[in-house]
Amino acid sequence: MFKIHEGELNKDGNEGTIYLLRSDWDDFGYKTSFCAFLFRRGRYEKIGNLKIGSSDEFYNHEKGYIDIPDEFSVLPDKYFSLGEGLSYYERFIGLLGKDRLSSLNDIVINNKLEYLYKNKVDVLSTSLLRNFSNIDYEQVKKMIFEEDAFKDYKLHIIFRDRKMDFSVTQSDILPTNLHAIIGNNGVGKTRLLESIVREYVPSAYKEINNDIFYSNINESLFPRLIYITTSIFGNLYKNYVGEDLNNGFYYVGFNSIERNGNKTVNVIDNKKDIIDDILLTIDECKDVNRIYYLRVFTDNFMFDKSVNLFLESILCYLDDSKNNEGFNLKKFLMNLSSGHYVILYMILKIVLLVEEKAIILIDETETHLHPPLLSAFIRSVNDILKQKNALGIIATHSPIVLQEIPSRCVWKIYENEIERPSINTFGESVGVITRDVFQLGIQETGFKKFIQDKSITELEKIEDFLGSEALFKYYMRK
């Protein structure tokens, strides 16, 4: 039995009943959103969000939503439903089976999408499919009909005459969805990422020199490309969608947003702009039901009270089944550090934009993050990419990033060479990774150069103040 419910759920439900909690969310004149809960064993279990629509003749414009029976075992044929994302379908079928899903006249399992398209049912495109892509549809369809939803794939490019593969292997225990490119300043890490963008959006970024001579990025295998940077010096800027811009490309950063040459229509370059954009992104996440993916990040940031508290507050704000009064997200944001702003901005943009087989390019996230935050961010990105079967490539200077990524997913870039690490990077010490990647450079800089330049007599006087590596260099000279 299904029951439509208004307001908060009662403490005592009926065993085995599915309660559809109506939301007041307005999709351009259509209020179609519900959150499904199963009552069993004395408690409510959340299934997820869905939308229920009908053709216009059954829509109650006075009330602002369609008139659905308060109780039903099978949703009447004049109505149809669509879940908001793969997680809804996985949860629903896992708890209740496919037959109950069909009882909701679900568009995917009942194969009604083409029929509704042909009949030009307005609520379908205006509300139900507004944030449900063709990729989502195919992925859900594969899952429902027990096909392999996630298959292995790879991005392959030729960069500076060197073939580079970025492979995603679903069966691997170690994560393979996030890859890293690491090297000194000026060796071309950012240039490689920008070349990938140039290859994906050739007409929009003609000013960027392309160092890629071949890739498979323009094939239908990769329907979305997201470029994330915290740099103010990059060559890429956010563009409004135009005739010559690939609609699958998204820029996430702090540069000016430009349109029509030099005319600047918006700039994200101060605290207020970042807060406003974060709050806007939170509402967009609510619109497309990204609670499940936000939870991945929340669980990984339990060690940081500020980030965890804010993420938990967002989850409560996004969850229509909870009383959200008293949450002041903007006030929370005002008291955070710049590093927290940056990481929350990146987290929310990834949660909002990631899709199956999307490519996410991330340029030097460590700029604003201390090591624990950086490590938790990389682990979270790895987890969410795995959930969505997406591919990430991060350009970095940080050995901490490589501690979270297996060596077969790492490329070391030098001025005249590109190669894999000679060590196992996943879980390796920072010192060992640093020596493998930066080699001679660290031998000729910092305290090592200091030890090399001082006389043995001078070093004897400061021996009690030297750390283990400095002592080793000193003893090697004696």
Order of alpha helices (4+ residues) and beta strands (2+ residues): beta-beta-beta-beta-beta-beta-beta-beta-alpha-alpha-alpha-alpha-beta-beta-beta-alpha-beta-beta-beta-beta-beta-beta-alpha-alpha-alpha-alpha-alpha-beta-alpha-beta-alpha-beta-beta-alpha-alpha-alpha-alpha-alpha
